[in-house]
Structure formats: structure tokens, C-alpha cells
């Protein structure tokens, strides 16, 4: 998997694209503000940086096979959450249709639904990553990478929660 300076695999691009489309605000200019878009862009960058770093760490020659498996498990968890979140992509299409009709209340309802489900997915993922962190705690690199993944999930959830007051 090459993420920096080269092409990344189609599955990662699809998962990341899906997670990026999910987040409320991409196109909902009446409900969310420009600052919200900046927060989402920051999440995009963070997600790519963390997954790239974890992927590179999984290939380090100085780690054991067991530790490498722990690191790969953390990467799989992040890709899984991206895939789960991408299932809400259709809401973006609904959002654009609602926007054309000028119904901000309906748009807010759709965004609240997407946001609530996204936060539930992130909460579940955090629990899975915490369990993985416990299982991999004896491996220093793997432990650090699972903690890095947890921080990404926490930061993503915090950003999405910060959008809730406007909805």
C-alpha cells in the first residue's frame, strides 16, 4: 500500500472517498459554515496521514511478525470504519435535493441522522480499537499505532460533535 508519493490501492481510495463524502457540510452551505469545511478538510488530511503512517509501520523490517499483525489490524480497523461511514454517502445526494427546495429543517434532519449514525459508528470503532490496543500492548510500535488510530477516531468524533449545535 503506497500512500505518500504514489498511488494508493483502490480499496483505500474508495473507503477514504466514502468517509469524506459522508460528513455533513459538504454542500450544505446554509446549515453549516465555512469553518466547518476547514475542520472536515483537516480530518481528511489527518486520516490520510495516520493510515499512511500505520501502513508504513506495518512494513518495517525491524518488527516481529506478531507486532506487524497488530499494526495491520489497526489499519484494517480504520479502513473498516471508513467503509462503514461511506454507506451514508447516499445522504449527500438527498442533501443536495433538499437544498434545491430550500427546506433547511429537512436538511438539518438529514444531517442530524447522518451525524448521529456517524458518531455511533465511531464510538463502536473506538471500543474495538481499545480492545486491540490492550491485545497489542506488549509490542511498543503496535501499541503506539493503535493509540494513534484511537486519537484519530476521537478527533473525528469531536469534530463531528462540534457540528451538532447548529443542527
N, C-alpha and C positions, 0 to 999 in steps of 0.2 A: 504494500500500500504506500504510494508516494503522495504526500500532501504538500510538501514545500518544494517549489521549483520544478514541479512536474505534475502530470495528470494523476488524479486520484480515481480509484475504481468507481464504476458506475453506481454500485450499491451505496457507497458513501455519499456520492453526489446527490443521488435520489433522496436519501434519508435527510441529508442536510437541507436540500431544497425544500423538502416537505415540512421540516420543522420551521424553516424560515417563513414559509407561506402561512403556517398556522397562526402565528402570533397576531393577535388583534392589532389593528392600527395600520396595516399595510393597505392603504386605500381608504380608510375611514377618517378623512381629514376633518369632518365636522365634529366627531366624537373625541378623537384623540389628537394630541398636539405634536408639533414638530419635535419637541424634546423627547416624546415617546418613541419617535422613529430613531432618534440618536441612540436611545437606550437599546432598542432592538438591534441596531447595527452593531453596537458594542457586544451584544450577546453573540451575534453571528461570528464576529472576529474571535471572541473567546472560545466558542465552540470549536472552530477550526484549529485554533492554536492548541487547545487541550487534546483533541483527538489526534492531531499530528504528533504532538509530544508523546502521548501514550503509545501510539503506533511505533514511533522510532525506538522508544524504550523497550518495547516487546522484542525488538530485533538485536538488542545489544548482545555482543558475544560474551560479555563478562557475567551474564546472569545465568542461573541454572534453568533447566527446562521447567521445573516446577514453578519457579518465580515468573518465568516467561508466560506460563499458562495463566497465572493470576493476573498479570498485566493484560493479557489478551482478553480475559474475562471482563475486566473493567472496560476495555474498548468495546466489546460486544454489548455490554450494558448500555453504554452511551449511544451506540448505534441503534439499539432496540428502542430506547426512549425516543430517539429521533423518528424512527419508523412509526411508533405508536402515535406520536403527535402529528405526524403527517396525515394520518387518517382523517384529520379535521380540515384538510385542505378544501373540501367542498364548501365549508363555511365562508371561505373567502369569496367564492362565486355568489353565494347567497348575499353576502355583504354588499357586493358591487351592485346587485339587482335592487336591494333595498335602498341603497344610496341614490339610485336613479329616481326613486319615488319620493325621496325627501323625508322618509319616516325615521327620524333619529331614535325614537323609542324602540322601534322594531330592531334597528341596527344595534342599539345598546343591548337588547335582549339576546341577540345572536352572539355578540361579543362576550356577554356575561356567561353564556353557555360554553363557548369555546374556552374562555379563561378558566372557568370552574373545572372543566374536564382536563385542561392542560395542567392545572395545579394538582389535581388528583393523581394524574399520571406521574408528575414529578415527585409527589410525596411517596408514591409506591416505589419509584425508582430509587429514591434516597434510601429507603429501607433496604432494598436489595443491595445497593452499593455498601451500606453499612455492614451488612452480613458478610459481604465479600471482603471488606476491609478487615473484619475480625478473622476471617479464614486465612487471609494473606498477611497477617500482622508479623509473622516471623521472617518475612522477606522484606528487607529495607526498601528496595526500589518499588516493588509491587505495593507495599503499604503506602508509600508516597504517592503513587499514581492513583490508587483508589481514593485517597484523600483529595487529590486534585480533582477527580471526577465528582466527588461529593460536593466540593466547593463550587464547581460549575453548576451542578443541579441546584444547589442552594441559591446561587446568584441569579440563576434563571428564574427560579420561583419568586425571589424577592423583587425582581424587576416586574414580573407579571402581576404580583400583588400590588405593586405601586400604581398600576393602571386601574385597579378596582375602584378607587374613589370617584373617578369620572364616569363610571358606568352605573 
